[in-house]
């Protein structure tokens, strides 16, 4: 049985687009077999969440933080300072973890800046993903972890967002994220791999990558359109070892 580090390193050899195709294929197959439907299982690509650390690939297991609109009575009831949800979840992050923050798709709302995210740097976390905005992005980028967000800002979180709870089911970039889902991000965006199919998707994506290389090679060697090979029938032949 592979451990998390081995799984992460194998996913690093894949791109987000191939992993997206793998998640989609596995989920549709499961949906057809178990629920007799092929719809409703493709919300796995985060919308409008982009790589702020261009050229860097992010792979890790999700730790989640949910933001809510702030209100004085809510804020008064919540733990403060190092006991707050945001600092508690950051303290749990390791080098295998990505902090995923649900900011309600408010791409102008700050979820943190250089002082807060110093905690992720200290924990050697893999990175942060949010459908909100990052403050002090130039300084945060110096910490070395990967940063994916819907925007950047000079403002603070209030009056837009306030950290409410952590390691619960959230939505980020219109995608459901549960703790321990695998997150992969590159310059093409962020894909969520549901935790119950991580190994299935890994196997599918690795095999698909090999098959695509075969198709490209055959197209070049035979000097013909890749459309001759890039179809379900040819992939079936490759799956059978032909």
Helices and strands as residue ranges (DSSP letters): H 4-12, H 16-35, E 50-51, E 58-68, H 72-77, G 81-83, H 85-92, E 97-102, H 114-122, E 127-130, E 133-135, H 137-141, E 146-149, E 151-153, E 162-166, E 170-172, E 175-177, E 182-186, E 189-193, G 195-197, H 198-222, G 226-228, H 232-239
